[in-house]
Amino acid sequence: MTASGRPVRVVDRRLVAEDVVLLDLAPLDGSALPAWDPGAHIDLEITPGVERQYSLVATTADGCWRVAVLREPGGRGGSAAVHDVLVVGQDVVVDGPRNHFGFDPDRPAVFIAGGIGITPIIAMISAAEAAGTPWELHYAGRSRARMAFADELAAAHPDRVHLAVADEGGRLDVAGLLEGPSEAVTYCCGPRRLMDAVEAAAAHRPPGSVRVERFEPAADADAPGEAFEAELALSGTTVRVPADRSLLQVVEDAGVFVLSSCREGTCGTCETPVLEGRIDHRDTVLSPAEQADDHTMMICVSRAARGCPRIVLEL
């Protein structure tokens, strides 16, 4: 966990769907937790060395941060630790909030969620309602029992919420939702295949009209690259990054402190401004347009682009 971690206590815990647990986290010192915007996430250190990113669902009336976590049997152990280890009264450390999935209340919204991807969308719906923003939700899942908040959302907004429940014969028509022009912004969170399908179906839309939230590393995040040099402008040093090591590792070895968390290009903690050079972006945080600009990079996974022997960073 980074140096800015904040201790909190689990003050409520309950199942809200099959294999989905809801946690309320309260500050230990009684102070107010930082404000955040819809789409934000926190880094949760579940046990020492086990840290994951979870979207904020809400700040409760008594000032707690609320998250919902799906148990993922094929995961890396973080969600299992949440379900099997965390209990009411236990203290944990959080970092953030951070937001790379911002909500624009001034434009109509189409929300597309798959499974646990509903969590950041909940906060966006609340913000849309408060701002009077036109919106609709298309929420897909394997079964109703596994779709957290589905029944509550459908009951509260029967004309806006559309459920696609697979074992009830429901199907989410991604291409149909995104065909033709629209002034609305589409927000999507869920399994990688759903987000890939949404981005592919929206290829004809202008930049910024589709926003996705990914917590899975890119397929090439750990792939070897070419060696390169990185000048650290603020530190006054230059480091050599070999093909088999990350830029973050080399910078840390040089004694330069960088805030970092996931180390797999999904959280955005180590985002660093790029002053010169072309970047091989391997994160799942920046949008395609942001990656194309090469103004910033996630140094835990991204590297100098092939054929670019030197980059300059604001570090």
N, C-alpha and C positions, 0 to 999 in steps of 0.2 A: 504494500500500500504506500502511496506517496506521502510526503511529509505533511500534507495538508489534511490528512484523514481526520474524521470527526467521530467520536464515540457516541453511539446511540443504543437504546435498549428496545428489545422486542416487547411491546406492551399488549399486543393482540395478535392472534394467529387463528385462522379458520380456513377450512376448505370451502371454495366457492364453485368448484366444478371437479369432476374426476381428475385427480392428479394435479390440481391447481390449488396452491395455498396462498392465502392473502396475509401479508404481514403489515402491521403498523409499527413504525419506528419512531421513538421519542428521544429528544436530546437528553443527555444525562444531567446537564447543569441547569435545566429549566429555561434556557434561552430559546428564542425563536429560531427555527431552522430557516435557511435562506429561501427567499422567494424563487420561483422558477416558472418558466413558460411551458405551455403544452408541447409535448414531444421530447422533453428533457429526460435524461436518465442519470442514475447514480452508479458508482462502483461500490459493490458490497463485498467486504472481506468476510467470508463466511466462517472460515477457520484460517489459522496462519498458513499463508501460501496459497490459499484457495480464494480467488477473487473473480467476481463476475459482474457484468453490467445488466441492470434491470431498469426498464422504463418506469417512471413515476405515474401512478394512476391518479393520485389526488393528494392534497394536503387536507387532513381531516379537520373537523371543527375544533378539536383540541390541540391542533398544531403538529400532528404526526405526519411523517411521510408514509405513503401507502404504496406497496408494490405487490405484484402477483407473480408467482413463479410456477412454471410447469415442470413437473418431474420428467426428465428426458432420459429414458433407459440407455439410449445410445450416445449420451453426451460424455463430457469429460469429468463428471463427478460433482460439479458445482451445484446443479439443481438437486441432486440426491442428497447432498449435504444440507441444503436448505430444508428439505422435507424431513430428513432423518436426525438432524443435529440441532437446529434452531428451535428453541422453545420460549414461551413467554417468560420474561425475566432475564433472558440472556443478553449480554452486551456484545455488540459487534462494532465494526468500524466502517464508515461510509466516506466516500469522497464525491465531490461534485456539488450541485448538479451541473451537467453539461448538456448542450443541445445542438445537434446537427440535423434536426428533423422539425424545423420551425413551422408553425402554423400561421397562416395569413388570414385574419378575420375579415379582411376587406374584399375577399373574393369568394364566390360560392365554392363549396367543398364536396368532393366525392371521396368517401372513406372506404377503403377496401382492406379487410382484415382476414387473416387466416389463423385460426387457433389462438395461441397466446399473443399473437400480434395485435389483439384487441387492446392491450394494456395502454399504449400511448394514445390510441384513438379515443379512449374514454375521456381523457383530459381535453382533447381537441373538441369533442362533442360538447362538453360543458362550456368551453370557451365560445364555441359557435352559438350555442343557445343564449349565452349572456350578451353576445354582440349582435344578435339578430341575423347571423350569417346563414343563408340558405345552405342546407346540407342534406346528404343522404348517406346511409351506411349499407355496404354489402359485406356480410360476415359469413365466412365459410368454415365448416368444421366436419370432422368425421361423424360425430354424433352430438346430439343436443346436450348430453350429460357432460361432454368434454368442452363445451363452449361457455367459458366463464362470462357472466353478465348478459348472456344472450336473451334470456327470458325477461329480465328487468328492462333492457333496452327496447325490446319489441313491445312490451306493455306500455312503456312511457312514451314511445314514439312510433305508433303502429303504421303511420303513413311514410315514415322516413327510413325505417330499418327493414332490411331484406335479408333473411337468413337462408343460406344454402347448406342444408344438412345432408351429408352424403348418404347416411343410412335411412333417410326418409325420401330419397330420390332427388334431393336438391343438387343443383350444379351451378357453379359460378361461371357466368359467361363473360370472361375478361375481355375478349375481343369486342363483344357487343357493347360493353360498357364504355369502351374507349374509341369506338369508331366515330368518325366525323369530328368537326371542330367543336370546341367548348370553351367557355370563359372560365370554367371551374378549374380549381387545382385538385389533382388526385393525390391522395395520401395513402400509402400502402405499407403494411407491416405484416409479416408472417413468414412462412417457409420460403426458402430461397427460390424454389420453383415458381411460387406465386409471384414474387417480386420480379423475377426474370420475365415471366409472362406479361406482367403489367408494363414493364419497361419496353418490351418488344412490341406490344400492341399500341403503345403510345409514341412510337418512334416518329410519327408524323406531327406530334404536338410540339409547340415551341419550347425552348429550354425553360426550366423552372415550373412547368405545368404539371409535372409528376415528381413526387418526392417519396423516397422509400427510406426505411430504417432497417439496417442490417446489423446483426450481432454475430454473424458468422464470418470467419476470415476468408479472404479471397483464395481461390484455388492455387494461385501462384505465390502466396504470401511467403512461403519458405523456400521457394526455388532459388538455386544458385544464380548469381549474377556476375557481372564483370567487376574487377577491382577498380577503385576510383579514389580521388582525393576530395576531401571536404575542408574548405576553409571556414573556420568559426570566427566570424568577423568581430564579435564582441569580446571573445576570449583571446583573440590575437594568436591563435594557433591553427595549424593545419594537420589533419589526421589522414592516414592512409587506411582505407576500408578494404580488406581483402574480400575475395569473391564469396567466401563461406561464412562471413560474419555480418551482423547487422550494423547499420550506422549508429544506432543507439548504443549498442555494446561498446563500440570503439570510442564513442564520445564519452561514455561513462568511465572507460579505462583511462582516458586522458584527464580525468578529474573534473569534468564539466558536469554540473548537476542539471538534469532534465526531469521534469515531472513526467511520470509514465505510469501506466496501469496494466492494460491488457497484454501488451507486447505482441499483439497479432493484428493490429490495424483496424480494430473495431470500435474503440472507445473515443478516440480523438484527443486523449490527454497529452500526448507528446507532439502535437501539431507545432511545426516550426516554420517561420517565414523563410522563403527561398529568395535570395538576392540575385543570384546568377546561376545559370545552368538549366538543363533539361532533366526531367524526373521520370523514372519508371515507377508510377504510382501503383501500389499493391494493397491499398487500404480499401475498406468498404464504408468509409465515412464521407469523403468528399464526393460531390456530384461530378458527373462527367465533365461539365463545364468548368468546375473548379479545378479538376485535375488537368484539363487542357491548358488552363492559365499558368500552371507551374508557379503560382505565387506562394504556395505553402505545401508542406508534406508531412506525413506521419513517419518519423525517422525510425520507428521500431521495425517497419517492414519495407518501406519504400527506399529506392536507391537512385543513384545517377542513372539516366537512361543509357542504353548501349550506345557506344560511340561518343559519350560525353565524359571525358576523363576527369573533370573537376567541377565541383559546385561550390557555391558560397552561401552560407546560412547565417541567419541572425541569431547566433548563439555565442 
